[in-house]
Amino acid sequence: MSPALVAALEGAAKIAFVWGVVLGAVLPNLIWVERRMAGLIQDRPGPNRVGPFGLFQAIADILKMFMKEDVVPMYADRLLHTVAPLILLVPSMATFAVIPFGSSIHLFDRDIPLVIADVNIGILYVFALTSIGIYGLVLAGWASNNKFALMGGLRSSAQVISYELAMGIAAISVFLAAGSLRLTKVVEYQASGTFLGFLPLWNCFPQALGCMIFVVSAFAETNRLPFDLPEAEAELVAGYHTEYSAFRFGMFFMAEYLNLIAASAMMATLYFGGWSLPGIHPSGIFGGLFSIAVFAVKTGFFIFLFVWVRWTLPRFRFDQLMNLGWKVFLPLSLLNLVVTGALVLWGVI
Amino acid sequence: MPALTGQLVVFGFASFVAIAFALLMVVQKTPVRSVLSLVVTFFGLSVLAILLAAPFIAALQIFVYAGAILVLFLFVIMLLNLKEEAADKDDRPVQRTLGLLVALGLGGLLAGATLRAPVPPRGSPVGGPIPMPDEIPALGRLLFSNYLLAFEVLSLLLLVAAVGALLLSKRRFE
């Protein structure tokens, strides 16, 4: 086989693996976890009828969505109303391409790095895709020809742009420390030494402030409570997806969860060492599998955090959200950048 | 006639998309759709940048132009609730003629320059993978050494523009 063909096959296998795991295993279970956790926190059983512990509830939910009637409002912009959920869904699926989900696996006499595309613009690629996702929300709101939907769309564009700034500046500090935009390099850097002699060199320790800003901003970027203002059901009916039903609504639902999973994976990669554990240098097939497991556990923790926070904290007001983004997070992220720069300059990290 | 490689196919498709949607942007009557056509054009341009082995430029094209600036365009259009462009009334014949002349002149200039430009050396062997060097540190070094003055002047310009916009919008509210 020619090297080009081998590379193509390798890429296809990795894409199949990542999407298979995310869409086939993580997503349905996440729906179940969310609903059961909601029950647990609100002191009620939650869905427990379909299958053992209600585990098949997600499948029932998805089937229901596919069989419902797909309604398009009479005065909606038909084309944009149809395209909007896709614009949201496609970038959220493409984000996974650059996230390294393991170290590397030695198979068929080849070292296969466990990342679909190790591009040199890693973090920028992720940010570029997230910023495209906003169009889905904004257009859904506009194309529906409904004032609540439009309000939701407007809010989402203002909110995402505001928080993208703080998030981006926090991320700048990460690649300032790692010396590269490549996410594989960021992970290698975090696995490479210790901070102050006893802590792992995970970015969450020297850049605790940046880590906090990134995590909180991720809630705003993924429209999750306490920052789910674009769909705030108490004031906007359902915000940007008020006029969506059946599987088009399902696409919004899916995109929200995919964004959540991608954001969790990014937090694990940028701030918590990715697939690495201090003191353990995985090698061979089992090492590769072990690194995947480590990454899965870290990502799983942040997914759990998202669900936990959603059912614990009440929603912010829109002006509070904007104040927090512009007057608190933006200056703090700049402070974090200066401090990180000083630490790098003095050789502490 | 160059051999039909994967790169050539992608180049053809991306340039077609970029040009077609640029035309759509001008012809389109609904402002929201015009903005969206421009977004698709930027995607075409960013694919071209990747073919030229400049993924950083490609990412910036999407991140800054499509992801930030055009979202603001969309925001303003939605806020003002512009539905349809005003009906085309030809009450400015002078501007129309002048515009056409300038467009033709610029087009001719660009076409002439393109025809005269030397053929650039190929960035990568035909059909091979596009190289992705870690060129970003080099880019940063250039920006902060050779082009420092231009860089600082540009950032000052942006700051002035931002302050000016703030002042204008403040005055309207008061």
Interface residues (C-beta under 8 A of the other chain):
Chain A: A4 A7 D77 L80 V119 N120 I121 L124 Y125 F127 A128 L129 T130 S131 I132 I134 Y135 V138 L139 G141 W142 L150 G153 L154 S157 A158 I161 E164 G179 S180 L181 R182
Chain B: T30 V32 R33 L36 V39 P55 F56 A58 A59 L60 I62 F63 A66 G67 A68 V71 L72 L74 F75 M78 L79 G127 G128 P129 M132 P133 D134 E135 I136 P137
